Amino acid sequence: MKILITGGCGFTGTILTNDLIKLGHKVKVIDTQWFGCNLKKNKNLEIIKKDIRNIKKNDIKNSDVIVHLANIPNDLSVELNPNLSWDVNVIAIKKLIELSIECKVKKFIYASSGSVYGIKKEKKVTEDLSLKPISVYNKTKMIAERVLMSYSDKIKIFCIRPATVCGYSPRMRADVSVNMFIYQALKNKRLTIFGGQQIRPNITIKDLSNVYKHFIFKKLKPGFYNAGFENLKILNIAEKVKKFIDCKIIIKKNNNDPRSYRQNSDKLIKTGFKVKYKIDDAIKDIIEMYKKNKKIFSKNVFSVKTINRLNIK
């Protein structure tokens, strides 16, 4: 199978690309490489250094499936330049899906976000609930979904809404909650949480890669799918990290991120997907890699700092 991954050099993209190559598939990666490229040369891998805003028909043709991961990645990064984020996260996707249809791509898999639900009190946040995004980043994800689904009569579209991702990747991130706490604990022997009572769903990066492979290879009904499994308070996540790393937890009452929601992924589970990993596994993986190489937390692990430093427009 020929699979195109936008953002294939990224946090999740690197893991997914490597997994697919190991399975013997041909993978084409399109990525700006703002955060570098940690993919190794392989006869079944083609890497194109390009901004998805400049994508052409030639980049897409002959692809069986597209997994669209490329985006400005989080709330703080988006706030640096909201116009850039609307361009990359939304406007570029219209051109991408139209070219995909023109090139007769069979499936289009989009990495949305569980954060599109905003603040929810329901114990089961399913795909049927209304979306109430509270940040520009969340809004770009919601609007991108709507743009894509307007083409659902022409191509099979799967919008995956992942929970907060955790775990080790060669393109490491330290600006997602579990990874950030591990970073703080390893570097400073203390970690800081704001509020702590907010509930967040989580998914390991290994399971998320498995989710995308599940949709690439299985014959499933197009639509929206949650992908989040461990719904925990931020304080409980910090305590999990403390269980593995001797550190102090500092709690600050001023909470600058009020998002609090659970995620129910029964719809995904009913398709036959099996969860294999937990937060504890992700923590152990990062600790193990850190012991081997303390440089896994390089200068590019914080998206905001990297985008700011590169002065990306």
RODO-2510 file (C-alpha; in nm, 4 decimals, decimal comma):
residues 313
     n   res          X          Y          Z
     1     m     0,0000     0,0000     0,0000
     2     k     0,1155     0,3559    -0,0747
     3     i     0,0528     0,5884     0,2188
     4     l     0,1093     0,9643     0,2334
     5     i     0,1639     1,1163     0,5780
     6     t     0,1641     1,4931     0,6147
     7     g     0,3615     1,5866     0,9241
     8     g     0,5365     1,2507     0,9080
     9     c     0,8484     1,3898     1,0758
    10     g     0,6469     1,5003     1,3790
    11     f     0,5837     1,3575     1,7245
    12     t     0,3227     1,1016     1,6192
    13     g     0,4176     1,0990     1,2519
    14     t     0,7668     0,9622     1,3172
    15     i     0,6272     0,6657     1,5113
    16     l     0,3553     0,5957     1,2534
    17     t     0,5971     0,6242     0,9592
    18     n     0,8420     0,3805     1,1174
    19     d     0,5599     0,1367     1,2026
    20     l     0,4294     0,1361     0,8448
    21     i     0,7745     0,0873     0,6941
    22     k     0,8330    -0,2100     0,9234
    23     l     0,5117    -0,3587     0,7861
    24     g     0,6538    -0,3287     0,4344
    25     h     0,4431    -0,0402     0,3018
    26     k     0,5620     0,2482     0,0841
    27     v     0,5417     0,5758     0,2733
    28     k     0,5724     0,9305     0,1450
    29     v     0,6215     1,2010     0,4075
    30     i     0,5530     1,5689     0,3502
    31     d     0,6792     1,7874     0,6322
    32     t     0,8245     2,1368     0,6779
    33     q     1,0793     1,9853     0,9175
    34     w     1,0556     2,2859     1,1480
    35     f     1,1364     2,0447     1,4287
    36     g     1,3920     1,8466     1,2301
    37     c     1,3724     1,4989     1,0805
    38     n     1,4585     1,1836     1,2731
    39     l     1,3527     0,9356     1,0068
    40     k     1,6207     0,7047     0,8697
    41     k     1,6698     0,6394     0,5005
    42     n     1,4759     0,3445     0,3663
    43     k     1,3978     0,2186     0,0162
    44     n     1,0253     0,2372     0,0992
    45     l     1,0411     0,5933     0,2348
    46     e     1,0268     0,9203     0,0416
    47     i     1,0609     1,2439     0,2365
    48     i     0,9578     1,5766     0,0849
    49     k     1,0499     1,8913     0,2731
    50     k     0,7534     2,1136     0,2012
    51     d     0,4877     2,3293     0,3657
    52     i     0,1443     2,1726     0,3128
    53     r     0,0219     2,5158     0,2045
    54     n     0,2295     2,4622    -0,1097
    55     i     0,1218     2,1049    -0,1827
    56     k     0,0735     2,0042    -0,5466
    57     k    -0,1072     1,7282    -0,7314
    58     n     0,2255     1,5554    -0,8024
    59     d     0,2861     1,5224    -0,4268
    60     i    -0,0362     1,3269    -0,3832
    61     k    -0,0825     1,1180    -0,6962
    62     n    -0,0631     0,7380    -0,6638
    63     s    -0,1368     0,7519    -0,2877
    64     d    -0,3912     0,4982    -0,1621
    65     v    -0,4404     0,6612     0,1780
    66     i    -0,3561     1,0014     0,3252
    67     v    -0,3021     1,0486     0,6976
    68     h    -0,3102     1,4225     0,7637
    69     l    -0,1134     1,5027     1,0796
    70     a     0,0506     1,8340     0,9820
    71     n    -0,0710     2,1314     1,1836
    72     i     0,0282     2,4081     1,4239
    73     p     0,0206     2,1811     1,7280
    74     n    -0,1237     2,3356     2,0431
    75     d    -0,3023     2,6305     2,2050
    76     l     0,0080     2,8333     2,2875
    77     s     0,1711     2,7796     1,9475
    78     v    -0,1484     2,8870     1,7741
    79     e    -0,1733     3,2025     1,9844
    80     l     0,1706     3,3134     1,8590
    81     n     0,0214     3,3738     1,5163
    82     p    -0,3481     3,2911     1,4786
    83     n    -0,3467     3,3839     1,1077
    84     l    -0,0698     3,1309     1,0388
    85     s    -0,2690     2,8688     1,2275
    86     w    -0,5872     2,9300     1,0272
    87     d    -0,3798     2,9082     0,7070
    88     v    -0,2091     2,5804     0,8019
    89     n    -0,4799     2,4084     1,0053
    90     v    -0,7840     2,5034     0,7965
    91     i    -0,7286     2,6770     0,4639
    92     a    -0,4591     2,4331     0,3487
    93     i    -0,6861     2,1382     0,4207
    94     k    -0,9393     2,2475     0,1562
    95     k    -0,6758     2,2304    -0,1156
    96     l    -0,5437     1,9018     0,0227
    97     i    -0,8805     1,7249     0,0237
    98     e    -0,9695     1,8532    -0,3244
    99     l    -0,6392     1,7258    -0,4648
   100     s    -0,6960     1,3951    -0,2840
   101     i    -1,0320     1,3553    -0,4582
   102     e    -0,8812     1,4523    -0,7922
   103     c    -0,6073     1,1895    -0,7439
   104     k    -0,8651     0,9252    -0,6457
   105     v    -0,7242     0,8671    -0,2961
   106     k    -0,9300     0,5929    -0,1293
   107     k    -0,9193     0,7140     0,2337
   108     f    -0,8437     1,0436     0,4059
   109     i    -0,7634     1,0142     0,7774
   110     y    -0,7527     1,3419     0,9695
   111     a    -0,5877     1,3972     1,3074
   112     s    -0,8347     1,6260     1,4805
   113     s    -0,8360     1,6660     1,8598
   114     g    -1,0430     1,5608     2,1594
   115     s    -1,0139     1,9212     2,2772
   116     v    -1,2881     2,0251     2,0313
   117     y    -1,5404     1,9267     2,3004
   118     g    -1,4254     2,2094     2,5297
   119     i    -1,5481     2,1893     2,8890
   120     k    -1,7851     1,8974     2,9440
   121     k    -1,9475     1,7681     3,2639
   122     e    -2,0836     1,4497     3,1096
   123     k    -1,9159     1,1304     3,2271
   124     k    -1,9323     0,9893     2,8743
   125     v    -1,8160     1,2381     2,6152
   126     t    -1,9119     1,0605     2,2949
   127     e    -1,8912     1,1662     1,9318
   128     d    -2,2604     1,2662     1,9441
   129     l    -2,2089     1,5540     2,1876
   130     s    -2,1872     1,9133     2,0678
   131     l    -1,8494     2,0758     2,0080
   132     k    -1,7707     2,3853     2,2140
   133     p    -1,4058     2,4738     2,1467
   134     i    -1,2688     2,7401     2,3792
   135     s    -0,9376     2,8251     2,2121
   136     v    -0,8304     2,9222     1,8614
   137     y    -0,6489     2,5883     1,8263
   138     n    -0,9661     2,3960     1,9176
   139     k    -1,1660     2,6090     1,6740
   140     t    -0,9264     2,5410     1,3849
   141     k    -0,9685     2,1684     1,4466
   142     m    -1,3480     2,1914     1,4523
   143     i    -1,3666     2,4008     1,1352
   144     a    -1,1186     2,1714     0,9571
   145     e    -1,3474     1,8777     1,0392
   146     r    -1,6433     2,0614     0,8879
   147     v    -1,4509     2,1518     0,5736
   148     l    -1,3498     1,7883     0,5275
   149     m    -1,6948     1,6442     0,5912
   150     s    -1,8422     1,8706     0,3229
   151     y    -1,6565     1,6419     0,0786
   152     s    -1,7690     1,3151     0,2420
   153     d    -1,9822     1,2218    -0,0583
   154     k    -1,6677     1,2083    -0,2752
   155     i    -1,4100     1,0344    -0,0523
   156     k    -1,4027     0,8242     0,2651
   157     i    -1,3130     1,0611     0,5497
   158     f    -1,2198     0,9569     0,9024
   159     c    -1,1833     1,2309     1,1649
   160     i    -0,9928     1,0928     1,4621
   161     r    -1,0159     1,2926     1,7864
   162     p    -0,7148     1,1861     1,9947
   163     a    -0,6835     1,2547     2,3644
   164     t    -0,3645     1,4095     2,5028
   165     v    -0,0782     1,1999     2,3675
   166     c     0,2078     1,0737     2,5842
   167     g     0,5205     0,8683     2,5391
   168     y     0,8578     0,8637     2,3682
   169     s     0,9210     0,9623     2,0087
   170     p     1,2487     1,0381     1,8286
   171     r     1,0816     1,3747     1,7610
   172     m     1,0187     1,4315     2,1299
   173     r     0,7646     1,6740     2,2758
   174     a     0,7689     1,8091     2,6309
   175     d     0,4649     2,0345     2,5949
   176     v     0,1977     1,7676     2,6442
   177     s     0,0906     1,7011     3,0030
   178     v     0,2421     1,3597     3,0870
   179     n     0,5651     1,4276     2,8972
   180     m     0,5917     1,7743     3,0495
   181     f     0,5630     1,6358     3,4029
   182     i     0,8278     1,3729     3,3253
   183     y     1,0550     1,6430     3,1830
   184     q     1,0148     1,8598     3,4941
   185     a     1,0650     1,5662     3,7305
   186     l     1,3795     1,4432     3,5539
   187     k     1,5327     1,7878     3,5079
   188     n     1,4286     1,9676     3,8255
   189     k     1,3121     1,6945     4,0671
   190     r     0,9850     1,8793     4,0961
   191     l     0,6793     1,9363     3,8800
   192     t     0,4240     2,2159     3,8846
   193     i     0,0523     2,1812     3,8228
   194     f    -0,2064     2,4558     3,7918
   195     g    -0,5344     2,3656     3,9591
   196     g    -0,5020     1,9913     3,9231
   197     q    -0,8683     1,8947     3,9353
   198     q    -0,9206     1,9256     3,5580
   199     i    -0,9890     1,5883     3,4006
   200     r    -0,8119     1,4942     3,0791
   201     p    -0,8285     1,1829     2,8631
   202     n    -0,4962     1,0328     2,7565
   203     i    -0,3584     0,8017     2,4917
   204     t    -0,0076     0,6631     2,4514
   205     i     0,1750     0,7423     2,1302
   206     k     0,2087     0,3704     2,0562
   207     d    -0,1662     0,3197     2,0794
   208     l    -0,2316     0,6312     1,8695
   209     s    -0,0099     0,4943     1,5943
   210     n    -0,2086     0,1721     1,6213
   211     v    -0,5319     0,3714     1,5875
   212     y    -0,4184     0,5236     1,2584
   213     k    -0,3064     0,1831     1,1300
   214     h    -0,6451     0,0436     1,2334
   215     f    -0,8195     0,2940     1,0055
   216     i    -0,5661     0,2571     0,7241
   217     f    -0,6072    -0,1193     0,6941
   218     k    -0,9570    -0,2026     0,8190
   219     k    -1,2805    -0,1566     0,6281
   220     l    -1,4637     0,0776     0,8643
   221     k    -1,7488     0,3239     0,8450
   222     p    -1,6259     0,6804     0,7772
   223     g    -1,6984     0,9498     1,0357
   224     f    -1,5828     1,0759     1,3745
   225     y    -1,3977     0,8606     1,6258
   226     n    -1,2697     0,9446     1,9739
   227     a    -0,9330     0,7974     2,0708
   228     g    -0,8788     0,8445     2,4431
   229     f    -0,8787     0,5922     2,7234
   230     e    -0,7452     0,6973     3,0648
   231     n    -0,9556     0,9852     3,1976
   232     l    -0,7597     1,1281     3,4896
   233     k    -0,7298     1,4450     3,6924
   234     i    -0,4129     1,6412     3,6188
   235     l    -0,3111     1,5851     3,9819
   236     n    -0,3467     1,2078     3,9387
   237     i    -0,1248     1,2195     3,6287
   238     a     0,1398     1,4071     3,8283
   239     e     0,1168     1,1435     4,1024
   240     k     0,1742     0,8687     3,8439
   241     v     0,4969     1,0396     3,7370
   242     k     0,6041     1,0780     4,0996
   243     k     0,5585     0,7019     4,1424
   244     f     0,8443     0,6453     3,8961
   245     i     1,0602     0,9550     3,9570
   246     d     1,1498     1,0898     4,3002
   247     c     1,0215     1,4470     4,2837
   248     k     0,8088     1,7088     4,4560
   249     i     0,4643     1,8105     4,3284
   250     i     0,3936     2,1837     4,3517
   251     i     0,0267     2,2834     4,3203
   252     k    -0,0649     2,6375     4,2185
   253     k    -0,4246     2,7476     4,2580
   254     n    -0,4327     2,9859     3,9609
   255     n    -0,5534     2,7698     3,6739
   256     n    -0,4809     2,9172     3,3317
   257     d    -0,6262     2,6176     3,1467
   258     p    -0,9848     2,5403     3,2503
   259     r    -1,0446     2,2583     2,9957
   260     s    -1,1893     1,9588     3,1729
   261     y    -1,3542     1,6688     2,9971
   262     r    -1,3632     1,2931     2,9722
   263     q    -1,3583     1,0971     2,6514
   264     n    -1,5552     0,7867     2,5684
   265     s    -1,4083     0,5725     2,2908
   266     d    -1,6610     0,2878     2,2855
   267     k    -1,7323     0,3570     1,9183
   268     l    -1,3667     0,2903     1,8337
   269     i    -1,3472    -0,0170     2,0583
   270     k    -1,6567    -0,1639     1,8895
   271     t    -1,4704    -0,1609     1,5566
   272     g    -1,2287    -0,4159     1,7030
   273     f    -0,9529    -0,1818     1,8205
   274     k    -0,7656    -0,3074     2,1265
   275     v    -0,5834    -0,0809     2,3705
   276     k    -0,2366    -0,2192     2,4437
   277     y    -0,0605     0,0478     2,6493
   278     k    -0,1178     0,2721     2,9500
   279     i     0,0266     0,5983     3,0821
   280     d     0,2585     0,3958     3,3061
   281     d     0,4086     0,2334     2,9957
   282     a     0,4674     0,5740     2,8379
   283     i     0,6395     0,7013     3,1532
   284     k     0,8658     0,3961     3,1688
   285     d     0,9550     0,4291     2,7994
   286     i     1,0638     0,7903     2,8391
   287     i     1,2653     0,7184     3,1543
   288     e     1,4388     0,4280     2,9809
   289     m     1,5302     0,6413     2,6779
   290     y     1,6435     0,9303     2,9012
   291     k     1,8828     0,7000     3,0834
   292     k     2,0328     0,6029     2,7471
   293     n     2,0480     0,9558     2,6113
   294     k     1,9714     1,2684     2,8141
   295     k     1,9598     1,4658     2,4892
   296     i     1,6151     1,3292     2,4044
   297     f     1,4880     1,6577     2,5495
   298     s     1,6514     1,8805     2,2872
   299     k     1,5859     2,2475     2,2130
   300     n     1,2940     2,1531     1,9850
   301     v     1,0788     1,9754     2,2446
   302     f     0,8740     2,2896     2,3120
   303     s     0,6698     2,3842     2,0057
   304     v     0,6175     2,7486     2,1079
   305     k     0,9884     2,8155     2,1559
   306     t     1,0778     2,6524     1,8239
   307     i     0,8141     2,8362     1,6207
   308     n     0,9093     3,1617     1,7914
   309     r     1,2800     3,1070     1,7274
   310     l     1,2252     3,0274     1,3601
   311     n     0,9960     3,3315     1,3224
   312     i     0,7607     3,1284     1,1069
   313     k     0,5040     3,3214     0,8998
***
